[in-house]
Amino acid sequence: MRQEDRKSSETTHSTIDTGNTMPKAGDSNVPQKLNAAPKNTRNTKLSMSNMPQKYGTSTHPRAESSVTSILLRGRRPSSSKIAPEKQNLDHKKLSHSPSNSNNSDTKAFQPYASGLDNSGRRYLAVSTGAKEPLVFALEDIATRGIQSLNRLGAGMLTRASQNSFIAGCEEVSKQKPTFKVISAAGLDAGAEHFVFGSDIVKRKGAAAAYVSLDSRVPSRLTQQFKVFGTLEGWQQIAERARGNQIFLFLLSLGFVGPVNALMGHVNSSYMLYGRAGSGKTALSSIVSSAYGWSDATSGATRLGFGLSLNRTVNALEHALASRRHTFAFLDETALQGGKDLRNTAASIKAMIYKFEDGISKQRLTEVDGPLNFQVPVLLTSNHSVRELSAHLPQPFERQDYDRMIDIGVPDRPSGVFDTLHGFENLGALICHLSNIAAENHGVAGRRFVKWLLDRRAANHEELAQKVETYETQFITNLQKDKRLRGTEGFDRVIRSFARVFTAGTLARHAGVLPLTHSEIGTAVLSCCVNYLQRQAEPSAALQRPHSPLLALKQFIGEEASKLPMLTPDLSLAEVTKIGAFSGASGEVLLTLTKFDALVGGSREGKRLRRDLERAGAIGCTRSGKGATRKSVRHLVGAHKQPMDLIQVKCDRLKALAD
């Protein structure tokens, strides 16, 4: 496909009414005062005569996209209430501002209309000479607004020209509002519009509106709501999901966000865990393509529509706000704690309730209200929730597990797939699916949301009844499953799985998922049963020790007799891979990496080695500078390569108190 064809496809949504329209500066529907030049007693009025000749016609490849994304944002998420003194703008017919190319009378970079969001916040539309105006929150005009307009060629460099522009904005802001603004991603308060980045999908017959997202939401993330290809093209992904239980489950999970938003349900979080290289990240990114794809210029296409967990808490909240009511895939939990699993586990535990609440913490430095980022979250990890819990002084409790549901990937060559559909290996199928997602993305999510909004508008009670029926049907089938001994105490988890089944079934009725009712139900039921079976295992077998010393004792007590001997024929690579050996005198030899992994991380390992040295429970080596190295050097391999190993004296270790 040619590059110019791709660009055109990304910016054209012929099948969905976005409703992004704006009053013309000369429109008869706009009060006449808006068409008049703003009053100014000083001879510094911003006009065509003192402006650059080519403003509004910038051809820089990123000028319009980057600046528009900066300006089409407010600072505060929309509220569900409209101030009583503000009028209802739903009846206003909106249209585009005129282009400067065919109308010499149009003044570029002039404010000409005002609007309101649901919270009563005031916005201004500024003509630029392009087809679309720029929309600013009123309080941003004097700072970010002028700076951004100057990037487009406004040339407001002197204090006089800036004051003249601000005076015009002040005059227009007093006029009657003529357009509606939505300032938060996802479903709006009236359930008539759904915002995807800078686009709007609206129900049939809904009034037009304009998007101006909260300025804290990163524009580079909202730009990932790209539309390219066709629904039929994307459905090839779903065809390859047949026979793959985890794949089918994740496809259904991808459509939970809009349904929960319409029904007012609380979102759950999920963790896909398994060994490295099992296809977790790749499959999650493929599923996320229902809503968009990352910009190829950003170098982040590996995650598709996903997000990296390599962020601070504040940055994570802002990133999730861009995915509100859709689907948030967060890659690699290890990025939250590095090699120390204790830090990773603590971070994940703190995130569990943050994801559930979906509301950012109100900070003293923020004038605006808290951000809303209510969205179903999928994380990927090499460790299960229970494995992470074992590294915490205060392990996870029942309510924690219920809010972070982990889905295990079997340890097998095919990884996340039960069947490879004739492909040679896991990598070949992943490559095939990724290519489909790269050429077909963003269509499925919009089509599903449009169907939901229209169905709700036609008969809200009927849609709510269908949702309840599907949830009840899933729970009934689960209770009949003979693989389970009982489901008492897991009501919250079961309800979460039931909502995944419901979302997948609704996506099937919307014509988005080309799957049968039985295929969706079997896949979600299988994942739910597997989860409940793991949770029902004896607590003694699942609960790992909480202290590093106890963890080391348990490993040596259970595994010492099974460990291989450290022999001269083993290469350095083999010793590193195995990690644990039995010594000639009954001691246990561990690589530094293996030791740290057993006790919960490098920090805990360093502390424990210091304690074991004092107790004489590990072998030490005196260095030439008088220092003590808490390891013993061995020569391994045919080339006698030196390698430091932790030499644990088992008899001394057993004598230590826990």
Order of alpha helices (4+ residues) and beta strands (2+ residues): alpha-alpha-beta-beta-beta-beta-alpha-alpha-beta-beta-beta-beta-beta-beta-alpha-alpha-alpha-alpha-beta-alpha-beta-alpha-beta-alpha-beta-alpha-alpha-beta-alpha-alpha-alpha-alpha-alpha-alpha-alpha-alpha-beta-beta-alpha-alpha-beta-beta-beta-beta-alpha
